Amino acid sequence: MQKIVGHHTSTGYLELELNPKSDLEEFAEVFAGYKDLYLIHSAHYEDKKDSTDPMVQHVLYSLEQKGNLIAQFENLKSRKSVNGESLLEKVYEETSKLNKELYPDFSNQNNLNVK
């Protein structure tokens, strides 16, 4: 069974080498995953909007900011003049910037470990 899984994995890598995804396809995949996670988290916190817990309020604020970022990329995606490569780079850049803003303690901890 392990050999079959190994061959299947190798076949997947070979397929990617022979038929690489376009930048637009890769952006669409990354962006869809980001939106899916956003929707899952939003659904989980939907009934907690009246909570006074500061942690819950922080999560709700972060969801609002992520929703704004998603709307921004939906608008960019609909423009015909934007190419996939720039969209992909921009989504990585903007989500990274937002995560550093929303979770500064985590970002600082990661920066220390990189050195």
N, CA, C and O atoms as a printed pandas DataFrame, in Angstrom:
     atom_number atom_name residue_name chain_id  residue_number  x_coord  y_coord  z_coord
0              1         N          MET        A               1    0.829   -1.199    0.000
1              2        CA          MET        A               1    0.000    0.000    0.000
2              3         C          MET        A               1    0.868    1.255    0.000
3              4         O          MET        A               1    0.548    2.238   -0.668
4              5         N          GLN        A               2    1.968    1.217    0.753
5              6        CA          GLN        A               2    2.846    2.366    0.822
6              7         C          GLN        A               2    3.451    2.688   -0.549
7              8         O          GLN        A               2    3.628    3.856   -0.894
8              9         N          LYS        A               3    3.766    1.650   -1.323
9             10        CA          LYS        A               3    4.327    1.869   -2.657
10            11         C          LYS        A               3    3.317    2.580   -3.551
11            12         O          LYS        A               3    3.674    3.461   -4.333
12            13         N          ILE        A               4    2.053    2.185   -3.424
13            14        CA          ILE        A               4    1.003    2.804   -4.231
14            15         C          ILE        A               4    0.897    4.283   -3.877
15            16         O          ILE        A               4    0.817    5.131   -4.765
16            17         N          VAL        A               5    0.897    4.592   -2.587
17            18        CA          VAL        A               5    0.817    5.984   -2.151
18            19         C          VAL        A               5    2.035    6.752   -2.647
19            20         O          VAL        A               5    1.901    7.885   -3.111
20            21         N          GLY        A               6    3.208    6.162   -2.557
21            22        CA          GLY        A               6    4.430    6.802   -3.041
22            23         C          GLY        A               6    4.378    7.091   -4.525
23            24         O          GLY        A               6    4.780    8.165   -4.972
24            25         N          HIS        A               7    3.880    6.129   -5.289
25            26        CA          HIS        A               7    3.766    6.324   -6.742
26            27         C          HIS        A               7    2.726    7.392   -7.065
27            28         O          HIS        A               7    2.906    8.196   -7.980
28            29         N          HIS        A               8    1.639    7.388   -6.303
29            30        CA          HIS        A               8    0.587    8.377   -6.526
30            31         C          HIS        A               8    1.138    9.783   -6.256
31            32         O          HIS        A               8    0.861   10.719   -7.007
32            33         N          THR        A               9    1.906    9.921   -5.197
33            34        CA          THR        A               9    2.506   11.213   -4.873
34            35         C          THR        A               9    3.481   11.636   -5.964
35            36         O          THR        A               9    3.481   12.791   -6.389
36            37         N          SER        A              10    4.304   10.709   -6.412
37            38        CA          SER        A              10    5.253   11.011   -7.486
38            39         C          SER        A              10    4.529   11.415   -8.757
39            40         O          SER        A              10    4.960   12.328   -9.461
40            41         N          THR        A              11    3.441   10.742   -9.046
41            42        CA          THR        A              11    2.644   11.060  -10.227
42            43         C          THR        A              11    2.084   12.470  -10.122
43            44         O          THR        A              11    2.035   13.197  -11.114
44            45         N          GLY        A              12    1.659   12.860   -8.919
45            46        CA          GLY        A              12    1.136   14.207   -8.715
46            47         C          GLY        A              12    2.187   15.268   -8.968
47            48         O          GLY        A              12    1.907   16.288   -9.598
48            49         N          TYR        A              13    3.414   15.029   -8.473
49            50        CA          TYR        A              13    4.502   15.977   -8.708
50            51         C          TYR        A              13    4.857   16.045  -10.190
51            52         O          TYR        A              13    5.115   17.124  -10.723
52            53         N          LEU        A              14    4.869   14.910  -10.842
53            54        CA          LEU        A              14    5.176   14.867  -12.268
54            55         C          LEU        A              14    4.111   15.623  -13.056
55            56         O          LEU        A              14    4.430   16.364  -13.986
56            57         N          GLU        A              15    2.865   15.436  -12.688
57            58        CA          GLU        A              15    1.766   16.138  -13.348
58            59         C          GLU        A              15    1.936   17.649  -13.214
59            60         O          GLU        A              15    1.723   18.387  -14.177
60            61         N          LEU        A              16    2.323   18.114  -12.016
61            62        CA          LEU        A              16    2.543   19.546  -11.814
62            63         C          LEU        A              16    3.709   20.072  -12.646
63            64         O          LEU        A              16    3.671   21.197  -13.145
64            65         N          GLU        A              17    4.738   19.250  -12.790
65            66        CA          GLU        A              17    5.879   19.664  -13.602
66            67         C          GLU        A              17    5.502   19.761  -15.077
67            68         O          GLU        A              17    5.907   20.696  -15.768
68            69         N          LEU        A              18    4.733   18.800  -15.548
69            70        CA          LEU        A              18    4.360   18.775  -16.962
70            71         C          LEU        A              18    3.275   19.798  -17.288
71            72         O          LEU        A              18    3.267   20.379  -18.373
72            73         N          ASN        A              19    2.368   20.014  -16.352
73            74        CA          ASN        A              19    1.252   20.946  -16.554
74            75         C          ASN        A              19    1.160   21.901  -15.367
75            76         O          ASN        A              19    0.240   21.795  -14.555
76            77         N          PRO        A              20    2.097   22.824  -15.263
77            78        CA          PRO        A              20    2.072   23.729  -14.105
78            79         C          PRO        A              20    0.838   24.625  -14.138
79            80         O          PRO        A              20    0.318   24.970  -15.199
80            81         N          LYS        A              21    0.387   24.990  -12.936
81            82        CA          LYS        A              21   -0.762   25.886  -12.839
82            83         C          LYS        A              21   -0.332   27.278  -13.262
83            84         O          LYS        A              21    0.802   27.700  -13.034
84            85         N          SER        A              22   -1.253   27.967  -13.873
85            86        CA          SER        A              22   -0.982   29.369  -14.199
86            87         C          SER        A              22   -1.034   30.171  -12.900
87            88         O          SER        A              22   -1.567   29.703  -11.894
88            89         N          ASP        A              23   -0.486   31.361  -12.929
89            90        CA          ASP        A              23   -0.516   32.224  -11.752
90            91         C          ASP        A              23   -1.953   32.541  -11.349
91            92         O          ASP        A              23   -2.269   32.636  -10.163
92            93         N          LEU        A              24   -2.806   32.700  -12.333
93            94        CA          LEU        A              24   -4.209   32.995  -12.046
94            95         C          LEU        A              24   -4.888   31.798  -11.375
95            96         O          LEU        A              24   -5.685   31.974  -10.454
96            97         N          GLU        A              25   -4.578   30.589  -11.831
97            98        CA          GLU        A              25   -5.137   29.386  -11.208
98            99         C          GLU        A              25   -4.623   29.229   -9.778
99           100         O          GLU        A              25   -5.375   28.874   -8.871
100          101         N          GLU        A              26   -3.338   29.497   -9.593
101          102        CA          GLU        A              26   -2.766   29.395   -8.250
102          103         C          GLU        A              26   -3.381   30.445   -7.328
103          104         O          GLU        A              26   -3.695   30.149   -6.175
104          105         N          PHE        A              27   -3.556   31.668   -7.828
105          106        CA          PHE        A              27   -4.215   32.704   -7.038
106          107         C          PHE        A              27   -5.625   32.251   -6.657
107          108         O          PHE        A              27   -6.026   32.362   -5.499
108          109         N          ALA        A              28   -6.368   31.742   -7.632
109          110        CA          ALA        A              28   -7.749   31.321   -7.375
110          111         C          ALA        A              28   -7.794   30.252   -6.290
111          112         O          ALA        A              28   -8.686   30.269   -5.442
112          113         N          GLU        A              29   -6.839   29.320   -6.307
113          114        CA          GLU        A              29   -6.787   28.256   -5.311
114          115         C          GLU        A              29   -6.460   28.812   -3.917
115          116         O          GLU        A              29   -7.123   28.475   -2.937
116          117         N          VAL        A              30   -5.445   29.655   -3.842
117          118        CA          VAL        A              30   -5.047   30.256   -2.565
118          119         C          VAL        A              30   -6.176   31.127   -2.017
119          120         O          VAL        A              30   -6.513   31.049   -0.836
120          121         N          PHE        A              31   -6.747   31.944   -2.872
121          122        CA          PHE        A              31   -7.809   32.861   -2.463
122          123         C          PHE        A              31   -9.057   32.101   -2.014
123          124         O          PHE        A              31   -9.700   32.483   -1.036
124          125         N          ALA        A              32   -9.395   31.040   -2.719
125          126        CA          ALA        A              32  -10.556   30.225   -2.335
126          127         C          ALA        A              32  -10.342   29.600   -0.953
127          128         O          ALA        A              32  -11.270   29.542   -0.146
128          129         N          GLY        A              33   -9.131   29.137   -0.685
129          130        CA          GLY        A              33   -8.831   28.575    0.632
130          131         C          GLY        A              33   -8.946   29.617    1.728
131          132         O          GLY        A              33   -9.489   29.342    2.798
132          133         N          TYR        A              34   -8.439   30.810    1.465
133          134        CA          TYR        A              34   -8.527   31.909    2.435
134          135         C          TYR        A              34   -9.989   32.253    2.708
135          136         O          TYR        A              34  -10.383   32.436    3.859
136          137         N          LYS        A              35  -10.797   32.342    1.638
137          138        CA          LYS        A              35  -12.219   32.653    1.803
138          139         C          LYS        A              35  -12.947   31.538    2.558
139          140         O          LYS        A              35  -13.810   31.818    3.390
140          141         N          ASP        A              36  -12.608   30.288    2.276
141          142        CA          ASP        A              36  -13.238   29.169    2.978
142          143         C          ASP        A              36  -12.960   29.227    4.480
143          144         O          ASP        A              36  -13.870   29.044    5.289
144          145         N          LEU        A              37  -11.715   29.478    4.849
145          146        CA          LEU        A              37  -11.374   29.593    6.272
146          147         C          LEU        A              37  -12.108   30.758    6.912
147          148         O          LEU        A              37  -12.592   30.651    8.039
148          149         N          TYR        A              38  -12.190   31.857    6.203
149          150        CA          TYR        A              38  -12.929   33.024    6.694
150          151         C          TYR        A              38  -14.399   32.667    6.940
151          152         O          TYR        A              38  -14.958   33.010    7.982
152          153         N          LEU        A              39  -15.014   31.985    5.990
153          154        CA          LEU        A              39  -16.424   31.617    6.134
154          155         C          LEU        A              39  -16.646   30.653    7.296
155          156         O          LEU        A              39  -17.645   30.763    8.006
156          157         N          ILE        A              40  -15.736   29.721    7.495
157          158        CA          ILE        A              40  -15.839   28.779    8.610
158          159         C          ILE        A              40  -15.748   29.519    9.936
159          160         O          ILE        A              40  -16.569   29.310   10.830
160          161         N          HIS        A              41  -14.741   30.392   10.061
161          162        CA          HIS        A              41  -14.584   31.153   11.303
162          163         C          HIS        A              41  -15.759   32.086   11.535
163          164         O          HIS        A              41  -16.238   32.219   12.661
164          165         N          SER        A              42  -16.223   32.728   10.478
165          166        CA          SER        A              42  -17.366   33.638   10.604
166          167         C          SER        A              42  -18.609   32.897   11.079
167          168         O          SER        A              42  -19.342   33.395   11.934
168          169         N          ALA        A              43  -18.846   31.728   10.536
169          170        CA          ALA        A              43  -20.012   30.938   10.943
170          171         C          ALA        A              43  -19.912   30.542   12.412
171          172         O          ALA        A              43  -20.913   30.535   13.129
172          173         N          HIS        A              44  -18.704   30.212   12.854
173          174        CA          HIS        A              44  -18.506   29.806   14.243
174          175         C          HIS        A              44  -18.775   30.964   15.208
175          176         O          HIS        A              44  -19.296   30.744   16.302
176          177         N          TYR        A              45  -18.434   32.172   14.824
177          178        CA          TYR        A              45  -18.596   33.327   15.705
178          179         C          TYR        A              45  -19.863   34.129   15.432
179          180         O          TYR        A              45  -20.068   35.175   16.049
180          181         N          GLU        A              46  -20.708   33.670   14.533
181          182        CA          GLU        A              46  -21.924   34.398   14.162
182          183         C          GLU        A              46  -22.809   34.699   15.374
183          184         O          GLU        A              46  -23.348   35.800   15.487
184          185         N          ASP        A              47  -22.958   33.746   16.263
185          186        CA          ASP        A              47  -23.843   33.936   17.420
186          187         C          ASP        A              47  -23.134   34.576   18.618
187          188         O          ASP        A              47  -23.719   34.673   19.697
188          189         N          LYS        A              48  -21.901   35.006   18.444
189          190        CA          LYS        A              48  -21.137   35.595   19.545
190          191         C          LYS        A              48  -20.927   37.101   19.369
191          192         O          LYS        A              48  -20.085   37.688   20.049
192          193         N          LYS        A              49  -21.668   37.719   18.481
193          194        CA          LYS        A              49  -21.471   39.141   18.185
194          195         C          LYS        A              49  -21.768   40.048   19.378
195          196         O          LYS        A              49  -21.241   41.158   19.450
196          197         N          ASP        A              50  -22.595   39.598   20.304
197          198        CA          ASP        A              50  -22.934   40.419   21.468
198          199         C          ASP        A              50  -22.034   40.140   22.660
199          200         O          ASP        A              50  -22.240   40.706   23.734
200          201         N          SER        A              51  -21.065   39.298   22.492
201          202        CA          SER        A              51  -20.153   38.946   23.573
202          203         C          SER        A              51  -19.326   40.155   24.007
203          204         O          SER        A              51  -18.945   40.989   23.186
204          205         N          THR        A              52  -19.058   40.235   25.299
205          206        CA          THR        A              52  -18.202   41.300   25.823
206          207         C          THR        A              52  -16.792   40.788   26.107
207          208         O          THR        A              52  -15.935   41.547   26.559
208          209         N          ASP        A              53  -16.557   39.540   25.852
209          210        CA          ASP        A              53  -15.228   38.954   26.068
210          211         C          ASP        A              53  -14.243   39.621   25.098
211          212         O          ASP        A              53  -14.472   39.618   23.888
212          213         N          PRO        A              54  -13.144   40.194   25.625
213          214        CA          PRO        A              54  -12.183   40.875   24.759
214          215         C          PRO        A              54  -11.565   39.965   23.695
215          216         O          PRO        A              54  -11.279   40.412   22.585
216          217         N          MET        A              55  -11.362   38.712   24.028
217          218        CA          MET        A              55  -10.791   37.785   23.035
218          219         C          MET        A              55  -11.766   37.563   21.884
219          220         O          MET        A              55  -11.368   37.536   20.720
220          221         N          VAL        A              56  -13.036   37.407   22.214
221          222        CA          VAL        A              56  -14.053   37.223   21.175
222          223         C          VAL        A              56  -14.155   38.489   20.334
223          224         O          VAL        A              56  -14.270   38.415   19.110
224          225         N          GLN        A              57  -14.115   39.642   20.979
225          226        CA          GLN        A              57  -14.176   40.903   20.242
226          227         C          GLN        A              57  -12.984   41.051   19.300
227          228         O          GLN        A              57  -13.120   41.576   18.195
228          229         N          HIS        A              58  -11.824   40.590   19.739
229          230        CA          HIS        A              58  -10.641   40.637   18.861
230          231         C          HIS        A              58  -10.836   39.729   17.638
231          232         O          HIS        A              58  -10.492   40.101   16.516
232          233         N          VAL        A              59  -11.386   38.548   17.870
233          234        CA          VAL        A              59  -11.642   37.630   16.753
234          235         C          VAL        A              59  -12.649   38.252   15.789
235          236         O          VAL        A              59  -12.472   38.186   14.573
236          237         N          LEU        A              60  -13.707   38.855   16.336
237          238        CA          LEU        A              60  -14.712   39.488   15.480
238          239         C          LEU        A              60  -14.104   40.645   14.677
239          240         O          LEU        A              60  -14.425   40.831   13.504
240          241         N          TYR        A              61  -13.231   41.411   15.317
241          242        CA          TYR        A              61  -12.554   42.492   14.605
242          243         C          TYR        A              61  -11.670   41.924   13.491
243          244         O          TYR        A              61  -11.658   42.443   12.375
244          245         N          SER        A              62  -10.935   40.859   13.803
245          246        CA          SER        A              62  -10.058   40.260   12.789
246          247         C          SER        A              62  -10.882   39.703   11.627
247          248         O          SER        A              62  -10.467   39.794   10.472
248          249         N          LEU        A              63  -12.033   39.133   11.927
249          250        CA          LEU        A              63  -12.903   38.636   10.857
250          251         C          LEU        A              63  -13.405   39.785    9.982
251          252         O          LEU        A              63  -13.498   39.650    8.762
252          253         N          GLU        A              64  -13.722   40.899   10.606
253          254        CA          GLU        A              64  -14.163   42.065    9.841
254          255         C          GLU        A              64  -13.051   42.543    8.905
255          256         O          GLU        A              64  -13.303   42.855    7.740
256          257         N          GLN        A              65  -11.825   42.599    9.419
257          258        CA          GLN        A              65  -10.695   43.035    8.606
258          259         C          GLN        A              65  -10.420   42.054    7.467
259          260         O          GLN        A              65  -10.126   42.466    6.345
260          261         N          LYS        A              66  -10.514   40.772    7.754
261          262        CA          LYS        A              66  -10.305   39.758    6.716
262          263         C          LYS        A              66  -11.406   39.831    5.659
263          264         O          LYS        A              66  -11.146   39.646    4.471
264          265         N          GLY        A              67  -12.626   40.100    6.093
265          266        CA          GLY        A              67  -13.729   40.277    5.146
266          267         C          GLY        A              67  -13.492   41.457    4.222
267          268         O          GLY        A              67  -13.780   41.394    3.027
268          269         N          ASN        A              68  -12.956   42.550    4.797
269          270        CA          ASN        A              68  -12.619   43.723    3.979
270          271         C          ASN        A              68  -11.534   43.382    2.960
271          272         O          ASN        A              68  -11.599   43.809    1.807
272          273         N          LEU        A              69  -10.540   42.614    3.392
273          274        CA          LEU        A              69   -9.462   42.209    2.484
274          275         C          LEU        A              69  -10.000   41.319    1.358
275          276         O          LEU        A              69   -9.594   41.452    0.204
276          277         N          ILE        A              70  -10.898   40.430    1.699
277          278        CA          ILE        A              70  -11.511   39.556    0.685
278          279         C          ILE        A              70  -12.277   40.395   -0.331
279          280         O          ILE        A              70  -12.186   40.157   -1.536
280          281         N          ALA        A              71  -13.029   41.374    0.155
281          282        CA          ALA        A              71  -13.791   42.242   -0.757
282          283         C          ALA        A              71  -12.838   43.004   -1.680
283          284         O          ALA        A              71  -13.118   43.179   -2.866
284          285         N          GLN        A              72  -11.723   43.451   -1.130
285          286        CA          GLN        A              72  -10.723   44.169   -1.935
286          287         C          GLN        A              72  -10.200   43.269   -3.061
287          288         O          GLN        A              72  -10.052   43.718   -4.197
288          289         N          PHE        A              73   -9.921   42.004   -2.747
289          290        CA          PHE        A              73   -9.400   41.101   -3.769
290          291         C          PHE        A              73  -10.471   40.657   -4.747
291          292         O          PHE        A              73  -10.167   40.357   -5.901
292          293         N          GLU        A              74  -11.705   40.609   -4.309
293          294        CA          GLU        A              74  -12.795   40.312   -5.242
294          295         C          GLU        A              74  -12.863   41.409   -6.300
295          296         O          GLU        A              74  -13.053   41.131   -7.484
296          297         N          ASN        A              75  -12.703   42.665   -5.860
297          298        CA          ASN        A              75  -12.711   43.785   -6.806
298          299         C          ASN        A              75  -11.510   43.733   -7.743
299          300         O          ASN        A              75  -11.654   43.938   -8.948
300          301         N          LEU        A              76  -10.327   43.458   -7.196
301          302        CA          LEU        A              76   -9.124   43.371   -8.032
302          303         C          LEU        A              76   -9.233   42.236   -9.046
303          304         O          LEU        A              76   -8.844   42.378  -10.205
304          305         N          LYS        A              77   -9.769   41.111   -8.585
305          306        CA          LYS        A              77   -9.883   39.930   -9.451
306          307         C          LYS        A              77  -10.776   40.208  -10.653
307          308         O          LYS        A              77  -10.560   39.663  -11.735
308          309         N          SER        A              78  -11.778   41.057  -10.459
309          310        CA          SER        A              78  -12.720   41.317  -11.550
310          311         C          SER        A              78  -12.151   42.258  -12.615
311          312         O          SER        A              78  -12.691   42.354  -13.717
312          313         N          ARG        A              79  -11.063   42.946  -12.281
313          314        CA          ARG        A              79  -10.433   43.826  -13.274
314          315         C          ARG        A              79   -9.660   42.991  -14.287
315          316         O          ARG        A              79   -8.954   42.050  -13.925
316          317         N          LYS        A              80   -9.796   43.332  -15.503
317          318        CA          LYS        A              80   -9.137   42.572  -16.565
318          319         C          LYS        A              80   -7.654   42.929  -16.690
319          320         O          LYS        A              80   -6.878   42.153  -17.245
320          321         N          SER        A              81   -7.256   44.095  -16.179
321          322        CA          SER        A              81   -5.877   44.555  -16.351
322          323         C          SER        A              81   -4.908   43.929  -15.333
323          324         O          SER        A              81   -3.693   44.072  -15.477
324          325         N          VAL        A              82   -5.424   43.247  -14.323
325          326        CA          VAL        A              82   -4.565   42.656  -13.294
326          327         C          VAL        A              82   -4.242   41.225  -13.694
327          328         O          VAL        A              82   -5.135   40.455  -14.047
328          329         N          ASN        A              83   -2.952   40.868  -13.639
329          330        CA          ASN        A              83   -2.583   39.500  -14.012
330          331         C          ASN        A              83   -2.478   38.611  -12.766
331          332         O          ASN        A              83   -2.424   39.107  -11.641
332          333         N          GLY        A              84   -2.449   37.321  -12.981
333          334        CA          GLY        A              84   -2.430   36.344  -11.896
334          335         C          GLY        A              84   -1.214   36.457  -11.002
335          336         O          GLY        A              84   -1.314   36.307   -9.784
336          337         N          GLU        A              85   -0.061   36.721  -11.606
337          338        CA          GLU        A              85    1.169   36.796  -10.811
338          339         C          GLU        A              85    1.096   37.947   -9.811
339          340         O          GLU        A              85    1.452   37.780   -8.644
340          341         N          SER        A              86    0.638   39.105  -10.262
341          342        CA          SER        A              86    0.557   40.242   -9.348
342          343         C          SER        A              86   -0.521   40.011   -8.289
343          344         O          SER        A              86   -0.346   40.413   -7.139
344          345         N          LEU        A              87   -1.620   39.374   -8.655
345          346        CA          LEU        A              87   -2.656   39.058   -7.672
346          347         C          LEU        A              87   -2.125   38.103   -6.611
347          348         O          LEU        A              87   -2.366   38.298   -5.420
348          349         N          LEU        A              88   -1.409   37.083   -7.037
349          350        CA          LEU        A              88   -0.865   36.099   -6.111
350          351         C          LEU        A              88    0.129   36.755   -5.155
351          352         O          LEU        A              88    0.073   36.531   -3.946
352          353         N          GLU        A              89    1.041   37.568   -5.702
353          354        CA          GLU        A              89    2.007   38.267   -4.854
354          355         C          GLU        A              89    1.296   39.197   -3.882
355          356         O          GLU        A              89    1.656   39.265   -2.706
356          357         N          LYS        A              90    0.298   39.906   -4.367
357          358        CA          LYS        A              90   -0.416   40.883   -3.540
358          359         C          LYS        A              90   -1.218   40.188   -2.440
359          360         O          LYS        A              90   -1.268   40.689   -1.317
360          361         N          VAL        A              91   -1.839   39.056   -2.730
361          362        CA          VAL        A              91   -2.616   38.379   -1.695
362          363         C          VAL        A              91   -1.691   37.872   -0.590
363          364         O          VAL        A              91   -2.044   37.953    0.587
364          365         N          TYR        A              92   -0.516   37.352   -0.944
365          366        CA          TYR        A              92    0.443   36.924    0.075
366          367         C          TYR        A              92    0.925   38.124    0.896
367          368         O          TYR        A              92    1.015   38.052    2.122
368          369         N          GLU        A              93    1.227   39.209    0.218
369          370        CA          GLU        A              93    1.728   40.403    0.889
370          371         C          GLU        A              93    0.677   40.992    1.836
371          372         O          GLU        A              93    0.975   41.301    2.990
372          373         N          GLU        A              94   -0.536   41.142    1.346
373          374        CA          GLU        A              94   -1.594   41.772    2.139
374          375         C          GLU        A              94   -2.051   40.895    3.308
375          376         O          GLU        A              94   -2.315   41.411    4.394
376          377         N          THR        A              95   -2.145   39.593    3.106
377          378        CA          THR        A              95   -2.543   38.728    4.221
378          379         C          THR        A              95   -1.441   38.681    5.277
379          380         O          THR        A              95   -1.729   38.621    6.472
380          381         N          SER        A              96   -0.200   38.709    4.848
381          382        CA          SER        A              96    0.912   38.735    5.793
382          383         C          SER        A              96    0.890   40.027    6.610
383          384         O          SER        A              96    1.057   40.003    7.830
384          385         N          LYS        A              97    0.682   41.151    5.927
385          386        CA          LYS        A              97    0.623   42.441    6.604
386          387         C          LYS        A              97   -0.540   42.474    7.602
387          388         O          LYS        A              97   -0.379   42.952    8.725
388          389         N          LEU        A              98   -1.696   41.972    7.198
389          390        CA          LEU        A              98   -2.865   41.952    8.084
390          391         C          LEU        A              98   -2.612   41.052    9.288
391          392         O          LEU        A              98   -2.964   41.410   10.412
392          393         N          ASN        A              99   -2.011   39.898    9.066
393          394        CA          ASN        A              99   -1.724   38.997   10.177
394          395         C          ASN        A              99   -0.747   39.618   11.175
395          396         O          ASN        A              99   -0.888   39.425   12.382
396          397         N          LYS        A             100    0.238   40.361   10.677
397          398        CA          LYS        A             100    1.177   41.042   11.579
398          399         C          LYS        A             100    0.469   42.108   12.389
399          400         O          LYS        A             100    0.783   42.319   13.560
400          401         N          GLU        A             101   -0.491   42.782   11.763
401          402        CA          GLU        A             101   -1.253   43.815   12.460
402          403         C          GLU        A             101   -2.181   43.196   13.508
403          404         O          GLU        A             101   -2.275   43.688   14.632
404          405         N          LEU        A             102   -2.860   42.118   13.132
405          406        CA          LEU        A             102   -3.842   41.503   14.022
406          407         C          LEU        A             102   -3.211   40.679   15.136
407          408         O          LEU        A             102   -3.762   40.595   16.233
408          409         N          TYR        A             103   -2.077   40.080   14.867
409          410        CA          TYR        A             103   -1.436   39.171   15.824
410          411         C          TYR        A             103    0.029   39.563   16.028
411          412         O          TYR        A             103    0.922   38.787   15.690
412          413         N          PRO        A             104    0.289   40.752   16.574
413          414        CA          PRO        A             104    1.677   41.224   16.688
414          415         C          PRO        A             104    2.544   40.337   17.586
415          416         O          PRO        A             104    3.733   40.170   17.313
416          417         N          ASP        A             105    1.981   39.776   18.633
417          418        CA          ASP        A             105    2.776   38.913   19.510
418          419         C          ASP        A             105    3.265   37.685   18.766
419          420         O          ASP        A             105    4.416   37.276   18.922
420          421         N          PHE        A             106    2.401   37.101   17.961
421          422        CA          PHE        A             106    2.780   35.925   17.184
422          423         C          PHE        A             106    3.807   36.281   16.128
423          424         O          PHE        A             106    4.757   35.531   15.901
424          425         N          SER        A             107    3.621   37.416   15.483
425          426        CA          SER        A             107    4.555   37.849   14.437
426          427         C          SER        A             107    5.924   38.127   15.011
427          428         O          SER        A             107    6.929   37.747   14.410
428          429         N          ASN        A             108    5.993   38.785   16.167
429          430        CA          ASN        A             108    7.281   39.065   16.796
430          431         C          ASN        A             108    7.976   37.789   17.215
431          432         O          ASN        A             108    9.198   37.677   17.109
432          433         N          GLN        A             109    7.209   36.829   17.689
433          434        CA          GLN        A             109    7.780   35.540   18.099
434          435         C          GLN        A             109    8.367   34.827   16.893
435          436         O          GLN        A             109    9.458   34.265   16.983
436          437         N          ASN        A             110    7.664   34.838   15.768
437          438        CA          ASN        A             110    8.170   34.202   14.553
438          439         C          ASN        A             110    9.432   34.881   14.054
439          440         O          ASN        A             110   10.367   34.210   13.617
440          441         N          ASN        A             111    9.468   36.216   14.116
441          442        CA          ASN        A             111   10.642   36.945   13.652
442          443         C          ASN        A             111   11.863   36.585   14.476
443          444         O          ASN        A             111   12.972   36.533   13.944
444          445         N          LEU        A             112   11.681   36.335   15.765
445          446        CA          LEU        A             112   12.809   35.967   16.604
446          447         C          LEU        A             112   13.321   34.589   16.246
447          448         O          LEU        A             112   14.525   34.340   16.304
448          449         N          ASN        A             113   12.430   33.699   15.879
449          450        CA          ASN        A             113   12.841   32.328   15.557
450          451         C          ASN        A             113   13.519   32.231   14.197
451          452         O          ASN        A             113   14.265   31.281   13.957
452          453         N          VAL        A             114   13.285   33.178   13.308
453          454        CA          VAL        A             114   13.835   33.130   11.958
454          455         C          VAL        A             114   15.340   33.381   11.988
455          456         O          VAL        A             114   16.082   32.787   11.205
456          457         N          LYS        A             115   15.788   34.240   12.871
457          458        CA          LYS        A             115   17.209   34.617   12.930
458          459         C          LYS        A             115   18.089   33.522   13.311
459          460         O          LYS        A             115   19.303   33.707   13.397
